[in-house]
Amino acid sequence: QVQFVESGGGLVQPGGSLKLSCAASGSIVGIYAMGWYRQAPGKQRELVARITSGGSTNYADSVKGRFTISRDNAKNTVYLQMNSLKPDDTAVYFCNEIHGGGPGFPWGQGTQVTVSL
């Protein structure tokens, strides 16, 4: 069972940047696809970025061109660089394995991102 600890969130003004980190309690070398998800108040959790073990990436249309996902298998860590942030990006951000179309492990606590003046 792998556990994830997300960090790096905070309060940022529109147009600003944040870099989120997701530290896994075990090796992620064997995990094919890792993803960053987010859940805004009153909304369902959604997948915003995905990265495979080979480095292929996919993004939700809402973040394409602004967010960049990366992974460092040696550090068992996945990152999400977020630029040009908008108020609509306000949410709790989580990471997890993508397995069978859904999360592969229990959810962590997430990290709150708030984009506001």
C-alpha angles and dihedrals in degrees: 000000000000121000125203128211116196123201143160101073125132147127115309135168121246109280092029131119138235134179117214124201129203116197117196123211091222141025118304093190091101094046109101100196129024124184144190115224132184136200122199122197111285093005136101121258111266135194111241104171138016133189129185128213087258092055100255112148137201130185139195111253090244093064103028112130093016105060128055124194122202138166135211107199092186089060095036087233136131122199137201117199109198120194133174090024119200132200088251088065090068107121145105108279123214135178128211145148114278105227126164091348094305142064116304099204138029114287121259126221094273127214124263119236117190121184111193143126 
